[in-house]
């Protein structure tokens, strides 16, 4: 992560009341804890308990992609804004 991304993530960590400054704590579905369940974090940003490797980030990305393609999220995604770090 670059310094700009690190600063953005730190602001989110603070705003959500999380205490681990390394990234955003996520649940088993990679949803950021402390949100309404519509915010996901993967890779270096998401603290999932898995090692921060490229292989894990790829697997997490595939998981999120499948979730986004599901019917449950299709109508929600059309009206959302995204921040990619």
TIVO-691647 format. One record per residue (C-alpha): residue in one letter; x, y, z. Coordinates in steps of 0.05 Angstrom, whole numbers, plus 5000, padded with zeros to 4 digits. Layout:
BEGIN
AXYZ ...
END
This chain:
BEGIN
X500050005000 X502450704986 X502551245040 X496151545012 X492550885016 X495350745085 X492751425108 X485851295079 X485450615112 X487750905179 X482151415176 X477150865163 X479950435220 X479151035267 X472251215242 X469750505252 X472650455322 X477249885304 X483749825342 X488549445296 X492249975256 X494849465204 X488249465165 X480749355168 X478248755208 X473548325167 X468747755181 X468847065148 X465347365086 X470547925081 X465548455103 X468649015144 X466748965217 X463049585243 X459449715177 X452549525153 X455448925115 X455949275048 X463349445055 X468648925037 X476148925046 X481048445013 X488548365004 X493248795045 X487449225069 X483148675098 X485248325163 X482147645152 X486947225193 X489946945130 X497147115109 X497747745066 X500147395003 X498347474930 X495246784929 X490546954987 X488847634956 X487047284890 X482546794927 X479247354965 X478047744901 X474747134869 X470347054930 X468047784927 X466947734852 X462247144862 X458647524917 X457748134873 X454947704816 X449847384860 X442647604851 X442547864922 X447448414906 X445848574833 X440849134846 X444849414904 X451349464863 X448249924811 X447350484861 X453950424900 X460450814899 X467050454905 X473750624935 X479350194909 X485950214947 
END
